Structures are given as structure tokens and as C-alpha cells.
Amino acid sequence: MTSRLPAKARTIPEESDSSGTWRSLTVAVLRLSRHAAALCFLSGAVFIAMTGLEFFYFRQLSGGLPSLDMRFFGFTPDEGMAWLTALGRRGGEIILVWHYLTFDLLFPALLSLTLVSLILAIGRRLKNFRVLPPQVQSIFALVLVLPYTLADYAQNIAVARLLSDFLSANPDSLSFASALIVTKFALLAIPVIVIAAFWLASQKHQA
């Protein structure tokens, strides 16, 4: 009497799944370079809309005081509290809805995609960058941009919390929000400088 052993199920190494996922992510990131012009246009349009709201609406609500987002070098707790007080609860709710829950919910991600696309698109004009493996190119772009993205959303959360709950505004929370704003702009400067350096280098090669 013969017995049949159950056939072994075919196993697929986990490495193949992870490598396939990473390959798909790399392709998606590299494809952003094809849409650099469209992303620049969209980012510019959203930025203009945000700037228009800031200067023609939000500053009227705050008595002319600039929003915390516009203070590139941060602010003192007293300055932050003065802005919140000038806005009042109604003004704070308006900025929360028309800035942090709308335009600025989209803008950091959109700007990040734009920066990645520009790094790849301009970088590929340079021989030393073009010969790098695709994975290295995508990692390079993401490492430069993602810290800014995270800092921007962290700052948005910190300021939105101040606007939604005035009782949470104290020297510590205001100082923390100020530090995040300074960090955001400092991290944003890194990919911008790299893009400018790539562009200048590509212009020299074309000359």
C-alpha cells in the first residue's frame, strides 16, 4: 500500500516581494522627473493662493501681524501669543479651516514631489548623476526632501493645535512651534540649494 505525501506548497522568498515593492517605488519616484513642469505649475498656483490669503485676508484678521508660518527666523512666545490674541477664536478658526485644513494640508506634499522631480530632472543632465543606479538616484532625492516634508507637517500640527485650543498656548508650546518653523525652512533650503547647484553645473556643461 502506497501513501501519498501532500505536495509541498511553493514558497516565494520574502526577499522577492520586498525587492519588487522597492523596484516599483523606485520607478514611481523616477517617473516624477517627467512631470517636473506640471508639478512646478501646481505648486506655484497653490503658493500664490496661500500668499493671497495671507496678505489680503489673514493679516486683516490679525491686525496686520504676519502668520507664524511666514516668520522664517521663528518668533518669541510673546510674539506668538500676540498673534493668537489678535486673531481671537473666530480668526483662529478661519485660518485653521482655510489654511491648515485645506491649502497647507496639500502644499507640503506637493512641494516635496516638485523638489524630487526637479532634483531628478536636472540631475540627469549631469553625467556623474546620470550614471548612478536608479535606486541610488531615487534614494538621493528622497533623503534630501523627506526631512523637510516631515518637519513641515509637524509644524502644521503644532500651530493648528494652538489655533484649535488657545489654552494649549504656553511658552513651551509656542517655543516648540517656533523651532519647528525654523527647522522647516532650514531643511527646505537643502534641496533648493542642491537643485540650484545642479542647474548651474548643467549650464556650465552646455556652455
C-alpha angles and dihedrals in degrees: 000000000000125000125209118225116217111261114254113252113241110252124207115206114245088231091070091055093049093045090050091050092048091048091052091049091049092051091048092050094046091050089062089077089069091060099045094117094049092046091050090052093049093046090049092050093050091045092052091050091050092047091049091053090047097053101032102037118008095051090053088056092050098043093254097312114138118244117258090248090064095055100096094182096044129244140254121255089251091053091048092049091048090056093049092046093049091051096048122194095298094049091046091053091049093052091043092055101036097040117019098033095041125020099017091046087064104029102072091052093044093048091047092054089048093052092049091049092050094048090053097040095048094035091058089062087069118079095217091054096039093057092056116105113266091245091055092049093052093044091050092053094044094047090053096048109031096070089059091048093053093045092050094052091044089053091048091053092048095050093040089055090053091051095046095045115029090184088068090063108106134136092272097050092043092049090049092052090048092051091051091052092052090046091049094055093043091053091045090056091061099066091037091056091046091051091049091048091049091049093049091048092050091050090053091052091051093048 
